[in-house]
Amino acid sequence: MYKKKFITALLSLSCCFYTTNYAFSFPKNKQDLTKIAENLVVTGVDSSTITALVNPEFTTVSLASMALDDSEQVFIVASGTLKPLKEREVIIIPQRIMVWHEVLNMIESEKAYALTYSPISAGLAAYNTKRDKLYLQLQSDGRQYNANSILVDLNTNSRWSQMYGLSFMGTLAGMGLELIPTYWTTWDKAKNFFIDKPDARVLLTPRANKRYGTDPYGSYMNPESFYYNDQLIYPVSRIDTRMGLKEMVIGLEIDKEFTAININYVKKKGVVNFFLGKKALVAVHDTRLDVVRIFDRTVWYGKDPLVIRKENKNFSDLQTKSTWDFDGVCRKGNYLGSYMKEYFGVYAFWYSYAANNPETDTIPGKSEVPDSALETGVTDNKVIGEDLKGPVENSSMGVPWN
């Protein structure tokens, strides 16, 4: 039934670019929230069709490997306290299951979070859904805003933007949710990385009347499907040509500054140093999981930020030649025992992220540190990190889990 309704809705819309005459940046006031509510798109499916998962059953990585193909897309939620990725609380969810439910709610041990997935926009984000004594339970509303799913919480019937993690209508309007780290990769990478982690859990296929072996929108293993072509199903407020429509980006927000990091660009280069507002950041390709991770390059407060370069299987900084691993931890050199803070964003197709955040910067873009600085150690006629020569003592960024 879901697939039939989807096809009906698809045929009712043109495959050409759809735009509308409204456009504004991330909501800043009540008027902006009202604009979202006034521009929702009905899709032909609703919350009764796209039912959320609540505390589903899981299995181990080794047992799941007998049912999953290596090339399958999977989502990783890595919650818990700040630790190296392999030591965090991890659940792994196949995309082919999430495409039929869009939300997975977890409520356990006095904590609650929801993994949310918007197939049309490739929007992926996990949110902390515990607000004071309230444990929010989310599910898809069925409608879209700028080709991104709208969510509803069953507690208050408020409406939420999947991409913003923000309620725009109802009792909780104006409330935002805290992001929880998520990573998008393939099963072979996740399996190989977590195979020795006994408490890593993989979602079991639910006992529901869904065609979990199919995807109503296409296939990530078919380069001709919706996930790769330039066809749009639902309208967006604007088209931004700085990247291809279906380029996968990580949308990052810090202190109300936004940037969209082109995932394939970072994977190709290995390391990209950049700025977001006043924050000096670096995006690195973690080859173990084939994911992009983002770190703060300002390790010692009051000093120049580091410039990170790719070096063999790890990374090094230009200033002290210290060696850093994929968790942002210094393993050798002057910064031994220090770490770079990791930042997290939302995954999305560029066309939807740009429509929802038209004021966003981009990587690649003007805020990227040029390659020439990595080669010469000079940017803007200034020697990089001149004040970092010699041993670093009393760093305020000591590894917290040692």
Secondary structure by P-SEA (a helix, b strand, c coil): caaaaaaaaaaacccccccccccccccccaaaaaaaaaccccccccccccccccbbbbbccccccccccccbbbbbbbbcccccccccbbbbbbaaaaaaccbbbbbcccbbbbbcccccccccccccccccccbbbbbbcccccccbbbbbbcccccccccccccccccccccbbbbbcbbbbbcaaaaaaaccccccbbbbccccccccccccccccccccccccccccccccccccccccccccbbbbbbcccbbbbbcaaaaaaacbbbbbcccccbbbbbcccccbbbbbbccccccccbbbbbbcccbbbbccccccccccccccccccccbbbbbbbbbbbcaaaaaaacccccccccccccccccccccccccccccccccccccccccccccc
